[in-house]
């Protein structure tokens, strides 16, 4: 049986996950679609590499805390990867929509 705290944790994590959005379409004058896709893949790779070792340690050692930390870490890492990918593409001269 799930505790009320567990449900509240899920609700807050889902709310946080809606704060960051990935750019669907990148463009840069003179860049072919193949170049755009290559640059995006490189930026995503770099973002994944930069966040590969992220791991929080909950102070509470309960199963709920461990599950919450795991889910929370996943959301934080995904948001950070999106931010880093977007920043990388903008630094390469792309604009996104």
Secondary structure, 3 states (H helix, E strand, C coil): CCCHHHHHHHHHHHHHHCCCCCCCCEECCCCCHHHHHHHHHHHHHHHHHHHCCCCCCCCCCCHHHHHHHHHHHHHHHHHHHHHHHHHHHHHCCCEEC
